[in-house]
């Protein structure tokens, strides 16, 4: 059972979120709050697998909450739920340790899936912001990307890295390649080790810098090979 704390300052939104999550047999909402202070308190009290957090709250904003949880080394994955999709907000939250970013206009369709991904240690980005996040990462953080060699990866690892860099989670990559999720997880671990990457974002940056993918305005995904 995946435990979740939901924090949003709009009662109707909170109720809608809880209704969607309650319908999932493997997800249990253990706490509900309306501001950043309550978010911190509820995480400390319940130690949930996932904190589902709005970015704009009456006291502490989502970035501040994520930062404080990171400083406390809280194990809860922070999954951001918001209507805002500008690159600075998205990337800033990911830099502060958020596990994913779900837009409210598509939350009902993808919310349970995003919670499952965050609980399993994966990064979830709504399709509408995934390419923007990677493009902003390239612009601002390219100097931090790992410096491995493309030739150190096997053909299958290269395939996995291309899909990862497009913002796909492990389950979706497994479906695309017709393999198990565990197999994909093993490939991702080996990719991290070979590239010296510490996160999916760093691995994606490396893939873009080395020409394995082309993500940006008008980009269509992988390069053709």
N, C-alpha and C positions, 0 to 999 in steps of 0.2 A: 504494500500500500504506500503510495506517494503522499506525503503530508505537505500541505500548502498553507501559507498565511497570505491573505489578500489585503492589500492596503490601497484604498482609493478614497478621495474626499467627496465623491458623488454617491449618495445612497442608492440611486437607481442603477448606476454602473456596478457598484459592489454586489447588489442583489443579482444582476444579470450574470456577472462572473461566477458567483457561487452556484447559481442554477446550472450553468454549463458544466462546471467542475463536478458538482454533485451527481450529474448524470453519468459520469465516467466511473466504472466499477473499481478502477485501480487508483483513484485519487480521492483524498480526504482533506477537506478544509478544516484546519484545527484552530484558526484564529482569523479575526477580521478587524481592521483598523481604518482610521480616516486621516492620519497624519504621520509624519516621519518619526516623531517621538514614539508613537504607538508601534510603528514598524520595528524599531529597535527593541522595544520592550517585549513584543510578541515573539520575535526571533529568539531572544534570550530565554523566554519562558518555555516555548514549544520546540525549539531547535528543529524547525521544519526542513524538509528536503528542498523546498523552493519557496522563496518570497516573491510573490507577484506584486509588483510595485508600480504605482503611477509616478510620473516624473514631476508633476506640478502639485505640491502639497502645501497646506497652510503654513507649516513651520519649516521643517527641513525639506529640501527638494530631493529628488531621486539620486542625484549625484552625491549629495552629502550623506545620505543613508548608505549608499553602496560603499563610499569611502570609509565610513566608520565601521561598517561590518568587516571590511577588508582589514582594517587596523586591529580589529578584535579577533581576526582569523576565524570568523564564523564559518561553519561548514555549509550553510544554506546557500543555494544558488539563487542569484538575484535575476529575476526575469522581469524586464521592464514592459509595462503595458501603457501605451500613450497614443495621443493623436499627433504628436510632433515627430517629424521625420527629417529635419534638417541635419546635415552631416555633422555639424559641430556637437549638437546634443547627443546624437547617436554614438559617435566615436568617443566623446567624452565619457559617456556611461560605460562603454566597453573597456576603456582604459582604466576605469575605477573598479573593474572586476565583474561587471554585469555578464551573465551567461547568455543573454539573448534580448531581443527587442521585438515586441509584437505590437503592431498597429491596431488601434481600437476598431477601425473600420473593417478589419478582417478577423477580429478576435474570436468571434463565435465559431468560425469555421476551423481555426487552427489552434485555439487556446490549449485544449487538452494535449494535442500533439507537441506543442511547444513546451508545456510543463514536463511531459515525459522526457523530452530531449534534455532539458536543463537538469532534471533529476539524475540523468545518466551521465552527466559530465560533458554533454555536447553543447555547442553553440547554436542558437536558433536566431535567425534573422528573417524578418518578413521579406518576401521577394521584392517588395517595393523599395526597400532601403538597402538590400544586400550589396548591390553594385555600387551604390553611393558610399557605403562604408568602406569598401575595398579601395575605391578611387581616392577617397580622402586619406586613407591609410598610406597609400602610395605617395601622395603629395606631401604629407606631413612627417611620415615615419620611415621613409625608404632607407635612410641611413642606419636604421636599427635592424634591418632585415638580416637574417643569417646568410652566410657566404659560402654555401656548399657548391658542389658541381652538379649540373643536370645529369652528367654521366654516372653519378653515384647511385641514381635511382633505377630500379628495374622498370620495365615497360608497364607492369601492373601498378607499381607505386606511382608512376607518373600519371596514369589514368586517374587514380584515386586523388592525387594532389590537384589535378585540374578540376575535378568535381568539387573538392573541398573548397578551392579558391573561388568557386562560383556561389558559395554560401550554402551548399547542400549539407544536410546532417548525415551521420553515418548510416542511418536506416535507409534514407533515400539513395545514397551512394550504393548500398548493398542491392537495392532494387534495380538500379541502373546497370550494374555489372553482373547481376544474377549470381550473387554470392551471399554468404551469411553476414549478419551485422558483426559477429565476432571476427570474421576474416578481415572486414574493413577496419575494425579497431586495431587489429594486429598490424595492418599496413600503415595506418596512421602513426602508430607508435614507432615503427621503423623509419618512417619519413622524418618524424621529429628528431630521432637519434642521428640520422644521416645529415640533416640540415643544421642541427644545433638549434632547432626551434623550440620555444617554450609554450607556444599556443597555436591555435588554428589561424589566428590573425597573422602571426609571424610567418607561418608556412605559406599562407596565401600571398603575403608580400613578396616572399622569395619567388614564388611561382610567376608572379606578374613581372618582377624585375628581370627574371631569366627568360621571359618570352613564352612561357608555357600557356598562359591565358591572356586574354585581352578584355579587361573589364573597364567600362567607362561609358560616357555618353555615346549611344549608338552602337555599342559593342554587342556582338551576338553570342559571346560565350568563349569557348575554346578557340585557339588558333587552328586552322585547318592543316592537317598533316597527312 
